[in-house]
Amino acid sequence: MKESLPVRRPVLNAGFVVLEEVMGDDEVIVRSARVSTGSSGNPEKDRKLLQYLMQHDHATPFESVVFRFHIKCPFFVARQWFRHRIASYNEYSLRYRQAIDDYYVPEGVLSEEEMAEYRRVMEESLKYYRLVIERSRDLATIPQRRRVREVVRGVLGSAFYTEFFWTINFRSLMNFLRLRLDPGAQWEIRQYAESIREMVRAFVPWGMEAFELQVKGSLASDPEAT
Ligand SMILES: Cc1cc2nc3c(=O)[nH]c(=O)nc-3n(C[C@H](O)[C@H](O)[C@H](O)COP(=O)(O)OP(=O)(O)OC[C@H]3O[C@@H](n4cnc5c(N)ncnc54)[C@H](O)[C@@H]3O)c2cc1C
């Protein structure tokens, strides 16, 4: 049974993924692939069709499913994320709004002493940022205050959190997952990719099955599938 939307999962110490909207499902992919004939009326055959499409890189039917997410992640994760060009992004603005106070706190990497220093640096930069923003409230015009926000955000390190909306079709999402679930990808972005994989599975179970079989290299040619 499909989960009702929105679906929210916490990620890292202060981040999240919210799946807000989904357009389409496995059946839409099948319908797009069989544009003239519609469903075969045989669910097992339709399920196999998705695997056939995946194996033969007949990828456009997967584009008919579109997901819209709300993401909160550290800037350094967003920087990697935004390299995925085949998607739409709308990010929280630090020109118009004050920065989000949360910063990423890694676990099990730095020593206790290093972590204490890490937190000190973060808190100091946040304190300075807030102080300058507070002072800027006395400036006469909105453009002057905005200009201060534009430049003072530079003191916040890439571990501070940002938020954005991400709209992406299923084909491009699979490309994202393929690259960002890989053990070679940075651990932090992998945590987001894993959450997204699990959220999406509920809406396109056959599609995700075909994707995972392909990643494992175990898609078998099935001439009956079409
Ligand atoms: C583990 C890892 C390490 C990385 N390290 C680095 C690094 O050190 N430096 C760095 O700069 N980047 C790095 N990247 C980013 C990587 O090079 C890609 O920019 C990123 O993964 C987005 O992939 P993509 O282009 O497939 O995705 P999208 O931009 O979403 O594109 C999806 C697909 O559309 C097609 N496409 C999109 N745009 C074009 C185009 N202009 N021309 C032709 N085809 C296009 C391609 O088929 C592409 O695969 C790394 C990525 C990973 C996963």
Ligand as a Chemical Component Dictionary entry (heavy atoms), coordinates in Angstrom:
data_LIG
# 
_chem_comp.id                   LIG 
_chem_comp.type                 NON-POLYMER 
_chem_comp.pdbx_formal_charge   0 
_chem_comp.three_letter_code    LIG 
# 
loop_
_chem_comp_atom.comp_id 
_chem_comp_atom.atom_id 
_chem_comp_atom.alt_atom_id 
_chem_comp_atom.type_symbol 
_chem_comp_atom.charge 
_chem_comp_atom.model_Cartn_x 
_chem_comp_atom.model_Cartn_y 
_chem_comp_atom.model_Cartn_z 
_chem_comp_atom.pdbx_ordinal 
LIG C1  C1  C 0 31.806 9.679  -5.939  1  
LIG C2  C2  C 0 31.765 10.923 -6.743  2  
LIG C3  C3  C 0 32.878 11.745 -6.806  3  
LIG C4  C4  C 0 32.851 12.934 -7.560  4  
LIG N1  N1  N 0 33.954 13.727 -7.606  5  
LIG C5  C5  C 0 33.950 14.877 -8.312  6  
LIG C6  C6  C 0 35.089 15.721 -8.367  7  
LIG O1  O1  O 0 36.108 15.460 -7.773  8  
LIG N2  N2  N 0 35.011 16.872 -9.094  9  
LIG C7  C7  C 0 33.879 17.212 -9.793  10 
LIG O2  O2  O 0 33.852 18.255 -10.450 11 
LIG N3  N3  N 0 32.780 16.419 -9.756  12 
LIG C8  C8  C 0 32.785 15.270 -9.049  13 
LIG N4  N4  N 0 31.655 14.480 -8.994  14 
LIG C9  C9  C 0 30.444 14.932 -9.676  15 
LIG C10 C10 C 0 30.210 14.166 -10.986 16 
LIG O3  O3  O 0 31.253 14.409 -11.910 17 
LIG C11 C11 C 0 28.863 14.579 -11.607 18 
LIG O4  O4  O 0 28.904 15.965 -11.900 19 
LIG C12 C12 C 0 27.682 14.340 -10.703 20 
LIG O5  O5  O 0 27.772 13.044 -10.139 21 
LIG C13 C13 C 0 26.381 14.476 -11.487 22 
LIG O6  O6  O 0 26.248 13.385 -12.343 23 
LIG P1  P1  P 0 25.522 13.478 -13.752 24 
LIG O7  O7  O 0 26.237 14.463 -14.632 25 
LIG O8  O8  O 0 25.373 12.075 -14.265 26 
LIG O9  O9  O 0 24.077 14.017 -13.312 27 
LIG P2  P2  P 0 23.114 15.119 -14.106 28 
LIG O10 O10 O 0 23.819 16.389 -14.154 29 
LIG O11 O11 O 0 21.827 15.037 -13.358 30 
LIG O12 O12 O 0 23.002 14.536 -15.515 31 
LIG C14 C14 C 0 22.259 13.336 -15.763 32 
LIG C15 C15 C 0 22.667 12.791 -17.121 33 
LIG O13 O13 O 0 22.266 13.711 -18.131 34 
LIG C16 C16 C 0 23.249 13.751 -19.153 35 
LIG N5  N5  N 0 23.803 15.114 -19.212 36 
LIG C17 C17 C 0 23.550 16.132 -18.354 37 
LIG N6  N6  N 0 24.177 17.242 -18.749 38 
LIG C18 C18 C 0 24.854 16.919 -19.865 39 
LIG C19 C19 C 0 25.728 17.631 -20.720 40 
LIG N7  N7  N 0 26.051 18.903 -20.529 41 
LIG N8  N8  N 0 26.243 16.990 -21.785 42 
LIG C20 C20 C 0 25.943 15.700 -22.013 43 
LIG N9  N9  N 0 25.147 14.951 -21.243 44 
LIG C21 C21 C 0 24.610 15.549 -20.170 45 
LIG C22 C22 C 0 24.308 12.717 -18.785 46 
LIG O14 O14 O 0 23.946 11.495 -19.370 47 
LIG C23 C23 C 0 24.175 12.619 -17.284 48 
LIG O15 O15 O 0 24.612 11.396 -16.748 49 
LIG C24 C24 C 0 31.674 13.289 -8.270  50 
LIG C25 C25 C 0 30.557 12.445 -8.192  51 
LIG C26 C26 C 0 30.582 11.292 -7.445  52 
LIG C27 C27 C 0 29.357 10.426 -7.387  53 
# 
loop_
_chem_comp_bond.comp_id 
_chem_comp_bond.atom_id_1 
_chem_comp_bond.atom_id_2 
_chem_comp_bond.value_order 
_chem_comp_bond.pdbx_ordinal 
LIG C1  C2  SING 1  
LIG C2  C3  SING 2  
LIG C2  C26 DOUB 3  
LIG C3  C4  DOUB 4  
LIG C4  N1  SING 5  
LIG C4  C24 SING 6  
LIG N1  C5  DOUB 7  
LIG C5  C6  SING 8  
LIG C5  C8  SING 9  
LIG C6  O1  DOUB 10 
LIG C6  N2  SING 11 
LIG N2  C7  SING 12 
LIG C7  O2  DOUB 13 
LIG C7  N3  SING 14 
LIG N3  C8  DOUB 15 
LIG C8  N4  SING 16 
LIG N4  C9  SING 17 
LIG N4  C24 SING 18 
LIG C9  C10 SING 19 
LIG C10 O3  SING 20 
LIG C10 C11 SING 21 
LIG C11 O4  SING 22 
LIG C11 C12 SING 23 
LIG C12 O5  SING 24 
LIG C12 C13 SING 25 
LIG C13 O6  SING 26 
LIG O6  P1  SING 27 
LIG P1  O7  DOUB 28 
LIG P1  O8  SING 29 
LIG P1  O9  SING 30 
LIG O9  P2  SING 31 
LIG P2  O10 DOUB 32 
LIG P2  O11 SING 33 
LIG P2  O12 SING 34 
LIG O12 C14 SING 35 
LIG C14 C15 SING 36 
LIG C15 O13 SING 37 
LIG C15 C23 SING 38 
LIG O13 C16 SING 39 
LIG C16 N5  SING 40 
LIG C16 C22 SING 41 
LIG N5  C17 SING 42 
LIG N5  C21 SING 43 
LIG C17 N6  DOUB 44 
LIG N6  C18 SING 45 
LIG C18 C19 SING 46 
LIG C18 C21 DOUB 47 
LIG C19 N7  SING 48 
LIG C19 N8  DOUB 49 
LIG N8  C20 SING 50 
LIG C20 N9  DOUB 51 
LIG N9  C21 SING 52 
LIG C22 O14 SING 53 
LIG C22 C23 SING 54 
LIG C23 O15 SING 55 
LIG C24 C25 DOUB 56 
LIG C25 C26 SING 57 
LIG C26 C27 SING 58 
# 
